Amino acid sequence: MATDYDAPRKQDEDLREDSLEQLKARRNSDQSGQVDEDEVEAAEGFELPGADLSNVELSINVVPAQDDEFTCSECFLVHHRSQLAFEEDGQPVCADCAA
């Protein structure tokens, strides 16, 4: 499509009015009262908090902290020594928390 660069341009106020009208029209057209059936079916499979999990047995291997790891005193996550930013009062702080 060709553009006529000699044509008069719209003023800032005209652009703002057009934008508001377009936004209002878009907002009204985007809203719908219909529920997607796939979301409803997916929601039925979720377990709510407080569900009875007394008969469920979890088995995981817990590995103790290695010599080259530390536990951050801010976020309490285990990080590799390369992530150590500094120690505050003898407590290690990771690079993520120091940022």
Gaussian input, Z-matrix of N, CA and C with variables (Angstrom, degrees):
# hf/3-21g

backbone

0 1
 N
 C     1     B1
 C     2     B2     1     A1
 N     3     B3     2     A2     1     D1
 C     4     B4     3     A3     2     D2
 C     5     B5     4     A4     3     D3
 N     6     B6     5     A5     4     D4
 C     7     B7     6     A6     5     D5
 C     8     B8     7     A7     6     D6
 N     9     B9     8     A8     7     D7
 C    10    B10     9     A9     8     D8
 C    11    B11    10    A10     9     D9
 N    12    B12    11    A11    10    D10
 C    13    B13    12    A12    11    D11
 C    14    B14    13    A13    12    D12
 N    15    B15    14    A14    13    D13
 C    16    B16    15    A15    14    D14
 C    17    B17    16    A16    15    D15
 N    18    B18    17    A17    16    D16
 C    19    B19    18    A18    17    D17
 C    20    B20    19    A19    18    D18
 N    21    B21    20    A20    19    D19
 C    22    B22    21    A21    20    D20
 C    23    B23    22    A22    21    D21
 N    24    B24    23    A23    22    D22
 C    25    B25    24    A24    23    D23
 C    26    B26    25    A25    24    D24
 N    27    B27    26    A26    25    D25
 C    28    B28    27    A27    26    D26
 C    29    B29    28    A28    27    D27
 N    30    B30    29    A29    28    D28
 C    31    B31    30    A30    29    D29
 C    32    B32    31    A31    30    D30
 N    33    B33    32    A32    31    D31
 C    34    B34    33    A33    32    D32
 C    35    B35    34    A34    33    D33
 N    36    B36    35    A35    34    D34
 C    37    B37    36    A36    35    D35
 C    38    B38    37    A37    36    D36
 N    39    B39    38    A38    37    D37
 C    40    B40    39    A39    38    D38
 C    41    B41    40    A40    39    D39
 N    42    B42    41    A41    40    D40
 C    43    B43    42    A42    41    D41
 C    44    B44    43    A43    42    D42
 N    45    B45    44    A44    43    D43
 C    46    B46    45    A45    44    D44
 C    47    B47    46    A46    45    D45
 N    48    B48    47    A47    46    D46
 C    49    B49    48    A48    47    D47
 C    50    B50    49    A49    48    D48
 N    51    B51    50    A50    49    D49
 C    52    B52    51    A51    50    D50
 C    53    B53    52    A52    51    D51
 N    54    B54    53    A53    52    D52
 C    55    B55    54    A54    53    D53
 C    56    B56    55    A55    54    D54
 N    57    B57    56    A56    55    D55
 C    58    B58    57    A57    56    D56
 C    59    B59    58    A58    57    D57
 N    60    B60    59    A59    58    D58
 C    61    B61    60    A60    59    D59
 C    62    B62    61    A61    60    D60
 N    63    B63    62    A62    61    D61
 C    64    B64    63    A63    62    D62
 C    65    B65    64    A64    63    D63
 N    66    B66    65    A65    64    D64
 C    67    B67    66    A66    65    D65
 C    68    B68    67    A67    66    D66
 N    69    B69    68    A68    67    D67
 C    70    B70    69    A69    68    D68
 C    71    B71    70    A70    69    D69
 N    72    B72    71    A71    70    D70
 C    73    B73    72    A72    71    D71
 C    74    B74    73    A73    72    D72
 N    75    B75    74    A74    73    D73
 C    76    B76    75    A75    74    D74
 C    77    B77    76    A76    75    D75
 N    78    B78    77    A77    76    D76
 C    79    B79    78    A78    77    D77
 C    80    B80    79    A79    78    D78
 N    81    B81    80    A80    79    D79
 C    82    B82    81    A81    80    D80
 C    83    B83    82    A82    81    D81
 N    84    B84    83    A83    82    D82
 C    85    B85    84    A84    83    D83
 C    86    B86    85    A85    84    D84
 N    87    B87    86    A86    85    D85
 C    88    B88    87    A87    86    D86
 C    89    B89    88    A88    87    D87
 N    90    B90    89    A89    88    D88
 C    91    B91    90    A90    89    D89
 C    92    B92    91    A91    90    D90
 N    93    B93    92    A92    91    D91
 C    94    B94    93    A93    92    D92
 C    95    B95    94    A94    93    D93
 N    96    B96    95    A95    94    D94
 C    97    B97    96    A96    95    D95
 C    98    B98    97    A97    96    D96
 N    99    B99    98    A98    97    D97
 C   100   B100    99    A99    98    D98
 C   101   B101   100   A100    99    D99
 N   102   B102   101   A101   100   D100
 C   103   B103   102   A102   101   D101
 C   104   B104   103   A103   102   D102
 N   105   B105   104   A104   103   D103
 C   106   B106   105   A105   104   D104
 C   107   B107   106   A106   105   D105
 N   108   B108   107   A107   106   D106
 C   109   B109   108   A108   107   D107
 C   110   B110   109   A109   108   D108
 N   111   B111   110   A110   109   D109
 C   112   B112   111   A111   110   D110
 C   113   B113   112   A112   111   D111
 N   114   B114   113   A113   112   D112
 C   115   B115   114   A114   113   D113
 C   116   B116   115   A115   114   D114
 N   117   B117   116   A116   115   D115
 C   118   B118   117   A117   116   D116
 C   119   B119   118   A118   117   D117
 N   120   B120   119   A119   118   D118
 C   121   B121   120   A120   119   D119
 C   122   B122   121   A121   120   D120
 N   123   B123   122   A122   121   D121
 C   124   B124   123   A123   122   D122
 C   125   B125   124   A124   123   D123
 N   126   B126   125   A125   124   D124
 C   127   B127   126   A126   125   D125
 C   128   B128   127   A127   126   D126
 N   129   B129   128   A128   127   D127
 C   130   B130   129   A129   128   D128
 C   131   B131   130   A130   129   D129
 N   132   B132   131   A131   130   D130
 C   133   B133   132   A132   131   D131
 C   134   B134   133   A133   132   D132
 N   135   B135   134   A134   133   D133
 C   136   B136   135   A135   134   D134
 C   137   B137   136   A136   135   D135
 N   138   B138   137   A137   136   D136
 C   139   B139   138   A138   137   D137
 C   140   B140   139   A139   138   D138
 N   141   B141   140   A140   139   D139
 C   142   B142   141   A141   140   D140
 C   143   B143   142   A142   141   D141
 N   144   B144   143   A143   142   D142
 C   145   B145   144   A144   143   D143
 C   146   B146   145   A145   144   D144
 N   147   B147   146   A146   145   D145
 C   148   B148   147   A147   146   D146
 C   149   B149   148   A148   147   D147
 N   150   B150   149   A149   148   D148
 C   151   B151   150   A150   149   D149
 C   152   B152   151   A151   150   D150
 N   153   B153   152   A152   151   D151
 C   154   B154   153   A153   152   D152
 C   155   B155   154   A154   153   D153
 N   156   B156   155   A155   154   D154
 C   157   B157   156   A156   155   D155
 C   158   B158   157   A157   156   D156
 N   159   B159   158   A158   157   D157
 C   160   B160   159   A159   158   D158
 C   161   B161   160   A160   159   D159
 N   162   B162   161   A161   160   D160
 C   163   B163   162   A162   161   D161
 C   164   B164   163   A163   162   D162
 N   165   B165   164   A164   163   D163
 C   166   B166   165   A165   164   D164
 C   167   B167   166   A166   165   D165
 N   168   B168   167   A167   166   D166
 C   169   B169   168   A168   167   D167
 C   170   B170   169   A169   168   D168
 N   171   B171   170   A170   169   D169
 C   172   B172   171   A171   170   D170
 C   173   B173   172   A172   171   D171
 N   174   B174   173   A173   172   D172
 C   175   B175   174   A174   173   D173
 C   176   B176   175   A175   174   D174
 N   177   B177   176   A176   175   D175
 C   178   B178   177   A177   176   D176
 C   179   B179   178   A178   177   D177
 N   180   B180   179   A179   178   D178
 C   181   B181   180   A180   179   D179
 C   182   B182   181   A181   180   D180
 N   183   B183   182   A182   181   D181
 C   184   B184   183   A183   182   D182
 C   185   B185   184   A184   183   D183
 N   186   B186   185   A185   184   D184
 C   187   B187   186   A186   185   D185
 C   188   B188   187   A187   186   D186
 N   189   B189   188   A188   187   D187
 C   190   B190   189   A189   188   D188
 C   191   B191   190   A190   189   D189
 N   192   B192   191   A191   190   D190
 C   193   B193   192   A192   191   D191
 C   194   B194   193   A193   192   D192
 N   195   B195   194   A194   193   D193
 C   196   B196   195   A195   194   D194
 C   197   B197   196   A196   195   D195
 N   198   B198   197   A197   196   D196
 C   199   B199   198   A198   197   D197
 C   200   B200   199   A199   198   D198
 N   201   B201   200   A200   199   D199
 C   202   B202   201   A201   200   D200
 C   203   B203   202   A202   201   D201
 N   204   B204   203   A203   202   D202
 C   205   B205   204   A204   203   D203
 C   206   B206   205   A205   204   D204
 N   207   B207   206   A206   205   D205
 C   208   B208   207   A207   206   D206
 C   209   B209   208   A208   207   D207
 N   210   B210   209   A209   208   D208
 C   211   B211   210   A210   209   D209
 C   212   B212   211   A211   210   D210
 N   213   B213   212   A212   211   D211
 C   214   B214   213   A213   212   D212
 C   215   B215   214   A214   213   D213
 N   216   B216   215   A215   214   D214
 C   217   B217   216   A216   215   D215
 C   218   B218   217   A217   216   D216
 N   219   B219   218   A218   217   D217
 C   220   B220   219   A219   218   D218
 C   221   B221   220   A220   219   D219
 N   222   B222   221   A221   220   D220
 C   223   B223   222   A222   221   D221
 C   224   B224   223   A223   222   D222
 N   225   B225   224   A224   223   D223
 C   226   B226   225   A225   224   D224
 C   227   B227   226   A226   225   D225
 N   228   B228   227   A227   226   D226
 C   229   B229   228   A228   227   D227
 C   230   B230   229   A229   228   D228
 N   231   B231   230   A230   229   D229
 C   232   B232   231   A231   230   D230
 C   233   B233   232   A232   231   D231
 N   234   B234   233   A233   232   D232
 C   235   B235   234   A234   233   D233
 C   236   B236   235   A235   234   D234
 N   237   B237   236   A236   235   D235
 C   238   B238   237   A237   236   D236
 C   239   B239   238   A238   237   D237
 N   240   B240   239   A239   238   D238
 C   241   B241   240   A240   239   D239
 C   242   B242   241   A241   240   D240
 N   243   B243   242   A242   241   D241
 C   244   B244   243   A243   242   D242
 C   245   B245   244   A244   243   D243
 N   246   B246   245   A245   244   D244
 C   247   B247   246   A246   245   D245
 C   248   B248   247   A247   246   D246
 N   249   B249   248   A248   247   D247
 C   250   B250   249   A249   248   D248
 C   251   B251   250   A250   249   D249
 N   252   B252   251   A251   250   D250
 C   253   B253   252   A252   251   D251
 C   254   B254   253   A253   252   D252
 N   255   B255   254   A254   253   D253
 C   256   B256   255   A255   254   D254
 C   257   B257   256   A256   255   D255
 N   258   B258   257   A257   256   D256
 C   259   B259   258   A258   257   D257
 C   260   B260   259   A259   258   D258
 N   261   B261   260   A260   259   D259
 C   262   B262   261   A261   260   D260
 C   263   B263   262   A262   261   D261
 N   264   B264   263   A263   262   D262
 C   265   B265   264   A264   263   D263
 C   266   B266   265   A265   264   D264
 N   267   B267   266   A266   265   D265
 C   268   B268   267   A267   266   D266
 C   269   B269   268   A268   267   D267
 N   270   B270   269   A269   268   D268
 C   271   B271   270   A270   269   D269
 C   272   B272   271   A271   270   D270
 N   273   B273   272   A272   271   D271
 C   274   B274   273   A273   272   D272
 C   275   B275   274   A274   273   D273
 N   276   B276   275   A275   274   D274
 C   277   B277   276   A276   275   D275
 C   278   B278   277   A277   276   D276
 N   279   B279   278   A278   277   D277
 C   280   B280   279   A279   278   D278
 C   281   B281   280   A280   279   D279
 N   282   B282   281   A281   280   D280
 C   283   B283   282   A282   281   D281
 C   284   B284   283   A283   282   D282
 N   285   B285   284   A284   283   D283
 C   286   B286   285   A285   284   D284
 C   287   B287   286   A286   285   D285
 N   288   B288   287   A287   286   D286
 C   289   B289   288   A288   287   D287
 C   290   B290   289   A289   288   D288
 N   291   B291   290   A290   289   D289
 C   292   B292   291   A291   290   D290
 C   293   B293   292   A292   291   D291
 N   294   B294   293   A293   292   D292
 C   295   B295   294   A294   293   D293
 C   296   B296   295   A295   294   D294

   B1=1.4414
   B2=1.5218
   B3=1.2938
   B4=1.4607
   B5=1.5246
   B6=1.3231
   B7=1.4550
   B8=1.5159
   B9=1.3166
   B10=1.4576
   B11=1.5230
   B12=1.3274
   B13=1.4627
   B14=1.5297
   B15=1.3219
   B16=1.4631
   B17=1.5258
   B18=1.3135
   B19=1.4607
   B20=1.5342
   B21=1.3484
   B22=1.4703
   B23=1.5314
   B24=1.3129
   B25=1.4607
   B26=1.5141
   B27=1.3404
   B28=1.4580
   B29=1.5222
   B30=1.3067
   B31=1.4625
   B32=1.5263
   B33=1.3315
   B34=1.4638
   B35=1.5237
   B36=1.3442
   B37=1.4576
   B38=1.5257
   B39=1.3147
   B40=1.4638
   B41=1.5241
   B42=1.3270
   B43=1.4655
   B44=1.5177
   B45=1.3252
   B46=1.4687
   B47=1.5263
   B48=1.3239
   B49=1.4588
   B50=1.5211
   B51=1.3290
   B52=1.4520
   B53=1.5232
   B54=1.3097
   B55=1.4562
   B56=1.5242
   B57=1.3242
   B58=1.4614
   B59=1.5200
   B60=1.3367
   B61=1.4550
   B62=1.5205
   B63=1.3097
   B64=1.4605
   B65=1.5187
   B66=1.3279
   B67=1.4619
   B68=1.5243
   B69=1.3309
   B70=1.4628
   B71=1.5238
   B72=1.3097
   B73=1.4567
   B74=1.5208
   B75=1.3090
   B76=1.4655
   B77=1.5233
   B78=1.3352
   B79=1.4631
   B80=1.5180
   B81=1.3224
   B82=1.4538
   B83=1.5215
   B84=1.3106
   B85=1.4578
   B86=1.5278
   B87=1.3413
   B88=1.4650
   B89=1.5218
   B90=1.3131
   B91=1.4585
   B92=1.5187
   B93=1.3152
   B94=1.4574
   B95=1.5176
   B96=1.3076
   B97=1.4570
   B98=1.5074
   B99=1.3151
   B100=1.4476
   B101=1.5228
   B102=1.3347
   B103=1.4586
   B104=1.5156
   B105=1.3078
   B106=1.4576
   B107=1.5274
   B108=1.2958
   B109=1.4622
   B110=1.5235
   B111=1.3228
   B112=1.4616
   B113=1.5213
   B114=1.3338
   B115=1.4614
   B116=1.5179
   B117=1.3122
   B118=1.4552
   B119=1.5253
   B120=1.3249
   B121=1.4634
   B122=1.5178
   B123=1.3213
   B124=1.4656
   B125=1.5169
   B126=1.3169
   B127=1.4594
   B128=1.5303
   B129=1.3125
   B130=1.4587
   B131=1.5284
   B132=1.3367
   B133=1.4495
   B134=1.5150
   B135=1.3230
   B136=1.4630
   B137=1.5232
   B138=1.3317
   B139=1.4554
   B140=1.5214
   B141=1.2928
   B142=1.4547
   B143=1.5162
   B144=1.3496
   B145=1.4591
   B146=1.5243
   B147=1.3139
   B148=1.4584
   B149=1.5109
   B150=1.3264
   B151=1.4626
   B152=1.5226
   B153=1.3079
   B154=1.4618
   B155=1.5251
   B156=1.3225
   B157=1.4639
   B158=1.5247
   B159=1.3373
   B160=1.4542
   B161=1.5260
   B162=1.3204
   B163=1.4640
   B164=1.5248
   B165=1.3270
   B166=1.4623
   B167=1.5218
   B168=1.3245
   B169=1.4650
   B170=1.5211
   B171=1.3117
   B172=1.4519
   B173=1.5148
   B174=1.3087
   B175=1.4587
   B176=1.5217
   B177=1.3227
   B178=1.4621
   B179=1.5113
   B180=1.3126
   B181=1.4526
   B182=1.5111
   B183=1.3123
   B184=1.4541
   B185=1.5201
   B186=1.3289
   B187=1.4519
   B188=1.5270
   B189=1.3320
   B190=1.4711
   B191=1.5342
   B192=1.3236
   B193=1.4630
   B194=1.5287
   B195=1.3054
   B196=1.4563
   B197=1.5289
   B198=1.3350
   B199=1.4635
   B200=1.5253
   B201=1.3264
   B202=1.4630
   B203=1.5327
   B204=1.3298
   B205=1.4566
   B206=1.5245
   B207=1.3260
   B208=1.4579
   B209=1.5280
   B210=1.3193
   B211=1.4570
   B212=1.5098
   B213=1.3230
   B214=1.4564
   B215=1.5246
   B216=1.3167
   B217=1.4575
   B218=1.5256
   B219=1.3419
   B220=1.4635
   B221=1.5393
   B222=1.3313
   B223=1.4727
   B224=1.5239
   B225=1.3245
   B226=1.4611
   B227=1.5226
   B228=1.3353
   B229=1.4489
   B230=1.5211
   B231=1.3201
   B232=1.4589
   B233=1.5285
   B234=1.3332
   B235=1.4650
   B236=1.5216
   B237=1.3263
   B238=1.4540
   B239=1.5307
   B240=1.3086
   B241=1.4789
   B242=1.5252
   B243=1.3174
   B244=1.4560
   B245=1.5397
   B246=1.3270
   B247=1.4569
   B248=1.5263
   B249=1.3260
   B250=1.4640
   B251=1.5228
   B252=1.3335
   B253=1.4673
   B254=1.5226
   B255=1.3291
   B256=1.4578
   B257=1.5213
   B258=1.3147
   B259=1.4597
   B260=1.5141
   B261=1.3246
   B262=1.4602
   B263=1.5218
   B264=1.3313
   B265=1.4652
   B266=1.5227
   B267=1.3345
   B268=1.4534
   B269=1.5108
   B270=1.3197
   B271=1.4686
   B272=1.5352
   B273=1.3318
   B274=1.4718
   B275=1.5263
   B276=1.3369
   B277=1.4638
   B278=1.5325
   B279=1.3412
   B280=1.4596
   B281=1.5330
   B282=1.3296
   B283=1.4698
   B284=1.5218
   B285=1.3386
   B286=1.4631
   B287=1.5125
   B288=1.3229
   B289=1.4653
   B290=1.5249
   B291=1.3042
   B292=1.4630
   B293=1.5150
   B294=1.3253
   B295=1.4729
   B296=1.5010
   A1=108.35
   A2=116.37
   A3=121.60
   A4=110.37
   A5=115.76
   A6=121.76
   A7=109.26
   A8=115.86
   A9=121.66
   A10=108.13
   A11=116.34
   A12=120.61
   A13=112.18
   A14=117.87
   A15=121.32
   A16=112.32
   A17=118.18
   A18=121.33
   A19=109.52
   A20=117.20
   A21=119.60
   A22=110.53
   A23=114.86
   A24=120.86
   A25=110.27
   A26=115.29
   A27=120.76
   A28=109.69
   A29=115.28
   A30=120.59
   A31=109.21
   A32=115.91
   A33=120.95
   A34=111.52
   A35=117.04
   A36=120.17
   A37=110.83
   A38=116.97
   A39=120.41
   A40=110.76
   A41=116.22
   A42=120.04
   A43=110.73
   A44=117.17
   A45=120.73
   A46=110.33
   A47=117.44
   A48=120.51
   A49=110.67
   A50=116.56
   A51=119.72
   A52=110.69
   A53=115.98
   A54=120.05
   A55=110.82
   A56=118.08
   A57=120.43
   A58=110.91
   A59=116.53
   A60=119.36
   A61=111.10
   A62=116.66
   A63=119.97
   A64=110.90
   A65=117.04
   A66=120.48
   A67=111.16
   A68=116.50
   A69=119.80
   A70=110.53
   A71=117.24
   A72=120.58
   A73=110.96
   A74=116.60
   A75=120.87
   A76=110.77
   A77=117.37
   A78=121.44
   A79=110.17
   A80=117.50
   A81=121.05
   A82=111.95
   A83=118.02
   A84=120.35
   A85=112.07
   A86=118.23
   A87=121.11
   A88=112.74
   A89=118.02
   A90=120.84
   A91=109.55
   A92=115.29
   A93=119.58
   A94=107.96
   A95=116.20
   A96=121.54
   A97=112.82
   A98=118.34
   A99=121.17
   A100=110.67
   A101=115.11
   A102=121.47
   A103=108.04
   A104=116.16
   A105=120.54
   A106=109.03
   A107=117.68
   A108=121.07
   A109=111.83
   A110=117.92
   A111=120.08
   A112=110.62
   A113=118.18
   A114=120.89
   A115=111.01
   A116=117.09
   A117=120.57
   A118=109.87
   A119=116.44
   A120=119.83
   A121=111.38
   A122=117.41
   A123=120.58
   A124=111.05
   A125=117.34
   A126=121.06
   A127=111.43
   A128=117.55
   A129=120.18
   A130=111.94
   A131=118.19
   A132=121.51
   A133=114.57
   A134=117.78
   A135=120.48
   A136=111.01
   A137=115.17
   A138=119.81
   A139=108.63
   A140=116.26
   A141=121.19
   A142=110.78
   A143=117.76
   A144=120.31
   A145=109.95
   A146=114.71
   A147=119.40
   A148=112.70
   A149=117.37
   A150=120.47
   A151=109.02
   A152=116.59
   A153=122.12
   A154=109.77
   A155=116.34
   A156=122.06
   A157=111.38
   A158=117.48
   A159=121.09
   A160=112.57
   A161=118.39
   A162=120.05
   A163=112.52
   A164=118.50
   A165=122.20
   A166=108.74
   A167=115.99
   A168=120.62
   A169=109.12
   A170=116.59
   A171=122.38
   A172=109.48
   A173=116.48
   A174=119.45
   A175=108.43
   A176=115.70
   A177=122.03
   A178=108.94
   A179=115.99
   A180=120.82
   A181=108.82
   A182=117.11
   A183=122.07
   A184=108.07
   A185=115.34
   A186=121.25
   A187=107.60
   A188=118.58
   A189=119.39
   A190=111.19
   A191=116.02
   A192=121.14
   A193=110.04
   A194=116.04
   A195=122.23
   A196=109.87
   A197=115.84
   A198=120.87
   A199=112.50
   A200=116.88
   A201=119.88
   A202=112.26
   A203=118.15
   A204=122.88
   A205=110.49
   A206=115.09
   A207=120.41
   A208=108.51
   A209=116.55
   A210=122.17
   A211=108.50
   A212=116.64
   A213=122.19
   A214=109.53
   A215=117.41
   A216=121.84
   A217=111.86
   A218=118.19
   A219=121.43
   A220=111.13
   A221=117.45
   A222=121.03
   A223=112.40
   A224=118.00
   A225=124.54
   A226=113.37
   A227=117.29
   A228=121.40
   A229=109.69
   A230=116.07
   A231=121.62
   A232=107.83
   A233=116.05
   A234=122.50
   A235=109.45
   A236=115.16
   A237=121.63
   A238=108.31
   A239=117.46
   A240=121.70
   A241=112.57
   A242=117.72
   A243=120.13
   A244=111.32
   A245=118.66
   A246=123.14
   A247=112.97
   A248=117.85
   A249=121.73
   A250=110.09
   A251=116.51
   A252=121.22
   A253=110.17
   A254=117.11
   A255=122.20
   A256=108.85
   A257=115.69
   A258=121.27
   A259=108.39
   A260=116.01
   A261=121.98
   A262=107.92
   A263=116.74
   A264=122.72
   A265=111.54
   A266=116.18
   A267=121.46
   A268=113.88
   A269=118.42
   A270=122.50
   A271=108.81
   A272=117.97
   A273=120.68
   A274=111.77
   A275=114.98
   A276=122.72
   A277=107.29
   A278=115.94
   A279=120.09
   A280=110.80
   A281=115.65
   A282=121.77
   A283=111.42
   A284=118.16
   A285=120.88
   A286=111.29
   A287=117.86
   A288=121.45
   A289=111.48
   A290=117.78
   A291=121.07
   A292=111.49
   A293=117.06
   A294=120.85
   A295=112.80
   D1=132.40
   D2=-178.83
   D3=-80.36
   D4=146.46
   D5=179.78
   D6=-114.65
   D7=131.09
   D8=178.09
   D9=-92.46
   D10=102.63
   D11=-177.40
   D12=-77.48
   D13=-11.61
   D14=178.81
   D15=-88.19
   D16=-10.19
   D17=-178.85
   D18=-69.33
   D19=146.64
   D20=179.12
   D21=-63.32
   D22=142.27
   D23=-179.06
   D24=-91.51
   D25=156.54
   D26=178.00
   D27=-75.00
   D28=149.20
   D29=176.54
   D30=-78.87
   D31=165.58
   D32=-179.48
   D33=-59.37
   D34=-39.82
   D35=-179.06
   D36=-64.33
   D37=-39.67
   D38=178.29
   D39=-63.68
   D40=-40.12
   D41=179.53
   D42=-64.54
   D43=-41.09
   D44=179.78
   D45=-64.45
   D46=-43.51
   D47=-179.71
   D48=-63.60
   D49=-43.55
   D50=178.28
   D51=-61.18
   D52=-42.58
   D53=-178.38
   D54=-63.69
   D55=-44.08
   D56=-179.98
   D57=-63.41
   D58=-42.49
   D59=179.17
   D60=-64.50
   D61=-39.97
   D62=179.27
   D63=-66.74
   D64=-40.07
   D65=179.22
   D66=-64.35
   D67=-42.95
   D68=179.36
   D69=-63.18
   D70=-42.67
   D71=179.56
   D72=-65.23
   D73=-41.23
   D74=179.68
   D75=-66.13
   D76=-39.78
   D77=-179.92
   D78=-62.88
   D79=-44.10
   D80=-179.19
   D81=-67.61
   D82=-35.28
   D83=-178.40
   D84=-78.46
   D85=-28.08
   D86=-178.18
   D87=-75.87
   D88=-28.53
   D89=-176.58
   D90=-79.31
   D91=133.04
   D92=175.26
   D93=-142.50
   D94=152.43
   D95=-178.24
   D96=-91.39
   D97=7.52
   D98=-177.62
   D99=-88.83
   D100=141.65
   D101=177.50
   D102=-102.12
   D103=133.81
   D104=178.21
   D105=-69.03
   D106=126.14
   D107=-175.67
   D108=-65.97
   D109=-31.34
   D110=179.04
   D111=-63.85
   D112=-38.19
   D113=178.62
   D114=-65.48
   D115=-37.81
   D116=179.37
   D117=-64.69
   D118=-44.79
   D119=179.17
   D120=-64.14
   D121=-38.52
   D122=179.27
   D123=-67.65
   D124=-35.94
   D125=-178.28
   D126=-67.19
   D127=-28.03
   D128=179.84
   D129=-66.77
   D130=-23.46
   D131=-178.35
   D132=-85.43
   D133=-7.36
   D134=-178.95
   D135=-77.90
   D136=141.32
   D137=174.33
   D138=-94.90
   D139=135.25
   D140=-179.00
   D141=-81.48
   D142=153.01
   D143=175.83
   D144=-59.33
   D145=144.54
   D146=-179.60
   D147=89.82
   D148=6.04
   D149=178.54
   D150=-67.68
   D151=150.87
   D152=-178.38
   D153=-74.71
   D154=106.61
   D155=178.44
   D156=-113.18
   D157=23.39
   D158=-175.60
   D159=-66.30
   D160=-25.23
   D161=-178.87
   D162=-94.99
   D163=4.25
   D164=-179.37
   D165=-93.25
   D166=130.14
   D167=-179.85
   D168=-113.93
   D169=125.11
   D170=178.67
   D171=-101.96
   D172=139.76
   D173=177.24
   D174=-132.64
   D175=116.16
   D176=177.54
   D177=-134.81
   D178=156.29
   D179=176.45
   D180=-97.12
   D181=121.28
   D182=178.10
   D183=-95.88
   D184=122.34
   D185=-179.10
   D186=-104.35
   D187=126.09
   D188=179.25
   D189=-65.76
   D190=158.01
   D191=179.85
   D192=-58.18
   D193=136.88
   D194=-179.77
   D195=-83.68
   D196=169.28
   D197=-179.14
   D198=-65.42
   D199=-28.26
   D200=-178.20
   D201=-97.30
   D202=21.61
   D203=179.23
   D204=-122.77
   D205=158.95
   D206=176.32
   D207=-144.29
   D208=159.36
   D209=176.31
   D210=-104.57
   D211=121.71
   D212=-178.65
   D213=-65.62
   D214=136.65
   D215=-179.78
   D216=-79.85
   D217=-9.46
   D218=179.54
   D219=-96.57
   D220=-52.75
   D221=-175.46
   D222=-102.52
   D223=-9.88
   D224=177.69
   D225=62.28
   D226=24.80
   D227=174.16
   D228=-95.11
   D229=151.51
   D230=178.02
   D231=-87.76
   D232=125.51
   D233=-178.47
   D234=-125.46
   D235=161.01
   D236=172.85
   D237=-74.48
   D238=153.63
   D239=-178.52
   D240=-57.53
   D241=-25.77
   D242=179.76
   D243=-66.92
   D244=-16.73
   D245=179.58
   D246=-92.05
   D247=1.33
   D248=-179.41
   D249=-72.86
   D250=120.61
   D251=179.81
   D252=-88.91
   D253=-51.37
   D254=178.95
   D255=-165.63
   D256=171.97
   D257=174.78
   D258=-116.59
   D259=128.90
   D260=179.76
   D261=-112.42
   D262=115.27
   D263=-177.08
   D264=55.20
   D265=37.71
   D266=179.02
   D267=81.11
   D268=0.85
   D269=179.97
   D270=-102.94
   D271=125.53
   D272=-178.97
   D273=-71.89
   D274=144.74
   D275=177.26
   D276=-127.95
   D277=130.85
   D278=-177.90
   D279=-78.30
   D280=167.20
   D281=-178.28
   D282=-65.51
   D283=-33.24
   D284=179.73
   D285=-66.02
   D286=-41.97
   D287=-179.21
   D288=-75.74
   D289=-26.28
   D290=-179.13
   D291=-75.95
   D292=-21.97
   D293=-176.84
   D294=-73.25

